[in-house]
Amino acid sequence: MVPMPLIRDEGVVLRTHKLGEADRIVSVLTRDRGRVRAVAKGVRKTRSKFGARLEPTSHAALQLYEGRELDVITQAESIDHFRAIRDDLDRLNKAVAMLEAVDQLAQEREVNPRLYQMLLGALRSLAA
């Protein structure tokens, strides 16, 4: 059996989907790997260590194991959670529209540093 490579990257969470009782599929636009879909195991449990760090609009440093179709998130550290956006419904509405547009534009595992920087800059401007 070939060991799965460990990857460290940072990214912005675009969207999440429930998977089973406790897991979640997270779509992340990463700096070095483009848009990545990954499984966060046990993230929906109340004792989850990184559940809140993997919500849409979160900017996080991630550690992942590369899988065939879905990667597996093993660690997430918050870089910026954009609290000002989450506390204001109008800002949140605009941020979600941006995240959906980026999710549609970004290709799976295709690096696009300009799109990543543009999204991060737009979220920072919206939060300011």
Residue pairs with C-beta under 8 A, 6 or more apart in sequence:
4 65
4 66
4 67
4 72
5 65
5 66
6 63
6 64
6 65
7 33
7 62
7 63
7 64
7 65
7 66
7 71
8 61
8 62
8 63
8 64
9 30
9 31
9 32
9 33
9 61
9 62
9 64
10 30
10 31
10 59
10 60
10 61
10 62
10 79
11 28
11 29
11 30
11 31
11 36
11 59
11 60
11 62
11 116
12 28
12 29
12 57
12 58
12 59
12 99
12 116
12 119
12 120
12 123
13 26
13 27
13 28
13 54
13 55
13 56
13 57
13 58
13 60
14 27
14 28
14 29
14 35
14 56
14 99
14 100
14 102
14 103
14 106
15 26
15 27
15 56
15 99
15 100
15 103
16 24
16 25
16 26
16 27
16 54
16 55
16 56
17 24
17 25
17 27
18 24
18 25
18 44
19 25
19 39
21 44
22 41
22 42
22 43
22 44
22 45
23 39
23 40
23 41
23 42
23 43
23 44
24 39
24 40
24 43
24 44
24 54
25 37
25 38
25 39
25 40
25 70
26 37
26 38
26 39
26 40
26 43
26 54
26 73
27 35
27 36
27 37
27 103
28 35
28 36
28 37
28 38
28 62
29 35
29 36
29 102
29 103
29 106
29 115
29 116
29 119
30 36
30 62
30 116
31 113
31 116
32 111
33 109
33 111
34 106
34 107
34 108
34 109
34 110
34 111
34 112
35 103
35 106
35 107
35 108
35 109
35 110
36 64
36 71
36 108
36 109
37 69
37 70
37 71
37 108
38 62
38 64
38 70
38 71
38 72
38 73
39 67
39 70
39 71
39 72
39 73
40 50
40 51
40 54
40 73
40 76
41 72
41 73
42 48
43 50
43 51
43 54
44 51
45 51
50 73
50 75
50 76
52 58
52 78
52 81
53 60
53 76
53 77
53 78
53 81
54 60
54 73
54 76
55 81
56 95
56 96
56 99
57 81
57 82
57 85
57 86
57 92
57 95
57 96
57 99
57 123
58 78
58 80
58 81
58 82
59 78
59 79
59 80
59 81
59 82
59 120
59 123
60 76
60 77
60 78
60 79
61 76
61 77
61 79
62 73
62 75
62 76
63 73
63 74
63 75
63 76
64 71
64 72
64 73
64 74
65 71
65 72
65 74
80 123
80 124
82 95
82 123
82 124
82 126
82 127
83 127
84 91
84 126
84 127
84 128
85 91
85 92
85 95
85 123
85 126
85 127
86 92
91 126
91 127
94 126
95 123
95 126
98 119
98 122
98 123
98 126
99 119
102 115
102 119
105 115
106 112
106 115
